[in-house]
Amino acid sequence: MIPIQGPLVSICCLTFNHEFYIRECIIGFISQKTSFTFEVLIHDDASSDNTANIIREYEAKYPDIIKPIYQTENQYSKGVGVTRTYQFPRAKGKYIALCEGDDYWTDPLKLQKQINFLEENSTFSGCYHACKIEYQESAKKTIVRHKGNSEIDLGYFLKNSIFVATHSLVFKKEIIKNIPVREKSLFAGDFELRYHILADGNLKYLDDVMGVYRKGVPGSWSKNKITFEKVEKEYFDNLLVLFEINRLTNYKYQIGIMKKVEKLYSRYVARNLKLLRYKEKLVFFISNLSIFRLQDYKTIIKGVLK
């Protein structure tokens, strides 16, 4: 039986200039039908539009559920990791659910379904589901489902192209203690989070479409004109940090991550031919993996990324 005292789930929502989307997002939260209590932690990063006023409207109606932070200065532009600095530390739930202010949930039983599974399957560290993608620059809509193994471990995740929509994730709060504190926020911190979830246990996929990911919203990840090089280097760092904090003890997963890094770097150097000499080093290492120590591999990769 799921306990009903206190918030079992903390919903973390980041928003900035989402006045056309935030109402639908909040309605998706308060429409959840659960046998447990939950809290909604909204962080408004000094929006210059009507976003904060809409949040205040719902805060007044649901003061025991909606718990906002209203910034007067934009924290993301200062390099502050908003989720790690402001959201996770105040989360009271055993589990954390994510949904940014421009996405929304469509199934009132979403949380109940995911929490039921996690409570009954303690070896799993997280759960996600199928979703709909709405493209903001066209009328196109698509449904994204995972057609492979529904019980995903890190090795399977590394070998396959798996889309895990951030708004579909629910995971154990205890996982966040293993994520290192950074001086500057990551561009795509949800990438790193997925690796830490999988380092703790398997991730369960539910084939119910229970939310919408809006693609192409102004100011969103999908509209950010960041360079390919920065994205790739950050992706490498997400993988390497698992070694640095000794999160992996399964040798199979270590090999999988090494090969993933090599594959990513192959794509990177294909666009930067002056760095091709590093690819030769990496391929040589992979082919002679048994005679190298893990630390040697880390040294090579770190040298490449300088």
Long-range contacts (C-beta under 8 A, 24 or more apart in sequence): 2-35, 2-36, 2-115, 2-116, 2-119, 3-36, 4-35, 4-36, 4-37, 5-37, 6-37, 6-92, 7-36, 7-37, 7-38, 7-39, 7-92, 7-93, 8-36, 8-37, 8-38, 8-93, 8-94, 8-95, 8-115, 9-34, 9-36, 9-38, 9-39, 9-93, 9-94, 9-95, 9-96, 9-97, 9-111, 9-115, 9-170, 10-38, 10-39, 10-41, 10-91, 10-92, 10-93, 10-95, 10-96, 10-97, 10-173, 11-38, 11-39, 11-40, 11-41, 11-96, 11-97, 11-98, 11-99, 12-41, 12-43, 12-83, 12-87, 12-88, 12-91, 12-96, 12-97, 12-98, 12-99, 13-40, 13-41, 13-42, 13-43, 13-98, 13-99, 13-100, 13-101, 14-43, 14-45, 14-82, 14-83, 14-87, 14-100, 14-101, 15-42, 15-43, 15-44, 15-45, 15-47, 15-51, 15-55, 15-100, 15-101, 15-102, 16-44, 16-45, 16-46, 16-47, 16-51, 16-74, 16-76, 16-101, 16-219, 17-47, 17-48, 17-49, 17-51, 17-218, 17-219, 18-47, 18-49, 18-51, 18-101, 18-102, 18-217, 19-47, 19-49, 19-50, 19-51, 19-54, 21-101, 21-102, 21-103, 21-104, 21-214, 21-217, 22-51, 22-54, 22-55, 22-101, 22-102, 23-54, 24-104, 25-99, 25-100, 25-101, 25-102, 25-103, 25-104, 26-54, 26-55, 26-58, 26-66, 27-104, 28-99, 28-104, 28-105, 28-106, 28-211, 29-65, 29-99, 29-105, 30-58, 30-62, 30-65, 30-66, 31-105, 31-108, 32-105, 32-108, 32-109, 32-110, 32-111, 32-112, 33-108, 33-109, 33-112, 34-111, 34-112, 34-115, 35-112, 36-115, 38-65, 38-93, 38-97, 38-111, 39-65, 39-67, 39-91, 39-92, 39-93, 40-65, 40-66, 40-67, 41-67, 41-68, 41-69, 41-87, 41-90, 41-91, 42-66, 42-67, 42-68, 42-69, 42-101, 43-68, 43-69, 43-71, 43-82, 43-83, 43-86, 43-87, 44-68, 44-69, 44-70, 44-71, 45-71, 45-74, 45-75, 45-76, 45-82, 46-70, 46-71, 46-72, 46-73, 46-74, 46-75, 51-101, 76-185, 79-183, 79-184, 79-185, 80-185, 81-182, 81-184, 81-185, 81-186, 81-189, 82-185, 83-189, 84-176, 84-179, 84-181, 84-182, 84-185, 84-189, 88-173, 88-176, 91-173, 93-173, 94-172, 94-173, 95-170, 95-171, 95-172, 95-173, 96-170, 96-171, 96-172, 96-173, 96-176, 97-169, 97-170, 98-166, 98-167, 98-169, 98-170, 98-190, 99-166, 99-167, 99-211, 100-166, 100-167, 100-220, 102-214, 102-217, 102-220, 103-165, 103-166, 103-167, 103-211, 103-212, 103-213, 103-214, 104-167, 104-211, 104-212, 105-167, 105-210, 105-211, 105-212, 106-132, 106-209, 106-210, 106-211, 106-212, 107-208, 107-209, 107-210, 107-211, 109-210, 110-208, 110-210, 110-211, 111-170, 113-206, 113-208, 113-210, 114-170, 114-206, 115-170, 117-204, 117-206, 118-170, 118-172, 118-204, 121-204, 123-201, 123-202, 124-151, 124-201, 124-202, 124-203, 124-204, 125-171, 125-172, 125-175, 125-197, 125-198, 125-200, 125-201, 125-202, 125-203, 126-169, 126-170, 126-171, 126-172, 126-175, 126-197, 126-201, 126-203, 126-204, 127-169, 127-170, 127-171, 127-203, 127-204, 127-205, 127-206, 128-164, 128-165, 128-168, 128-169, 128-170, 128-203, 128-204, 128-205, 128-206, 129-168, 129-205, 129-206, 129-207, 129-208, 129-209, 129-210, 129-211, 130-168, 130-205, 130-206, 130-207, 130-208, 130-209, 130-210, 131-165, 131-167, 131-168, 131-209, 131-210, 131-211, 131-212, 131-213, 132-209, 132-211, 132-212, 132-213, 133-212, 133-213, 133-214, 133-215, 134-212, 134-213, 134-214, 134-215, 135-215, 135-216, 136-214, 136-215, 136-216, 136-217, 137-216, 143-209, 144-213, 145-207, 145-209, 146-205, 146-207, 150-204, 150-205, 150-206, 150-207, 151-202, 151-203, 151-204, 151-205, 152-198, 152-202, 152-203, 152-204, 152-205, 153-198, 153-202, 153-203, 153-253, 154-195, 154-198, 154-199, 154-248, 154-250, 154-253, 154-256, 154-257, 155-250, 155-252, 155-253, 155-256, 157-194, 157-198, 157-203, 158-253, 158-256, 158-257, 158-259, 158-260, 159-256, 164-194, 164-203, 165-211, 165-213, 166-190, 166-213, 167-211, 167-212, 167-213, 168-210, 168-211, 169-193, 169-194, 169-197, 171-197, 172-200, 174-200, 175-200, 178-245, 178-247, 180-241, 180-244, 180-245, 186-234, 186-237, 186-238, 187-224, 187-226, 187-230, 187-231, 187-234, 188-221, 188-231, 188-234, 188-235, 191-234, 191-235, 191-238, 192-238, 192-241, 195-238, 195-239, 195-242, 196-242, 196-247, 199-242, 199-247, 199-248, 199-253, 228-268, 228-271, 229-268, 229-272, 232-264, 232-265, 232-267, 232-268, 233-305, 235-264, 236-261, 236-264, 236-265, 236-301, 236-305, 237-305, 240-298, 240-301, 240-302, 243-294, 243-298, 244-298, 254-294, 255-289, 258-285, 258-286, 258-289, 258-297, 259-286, 261-301, 262-286, 265-301, 265-304, 275-304, 278-303, 278-304
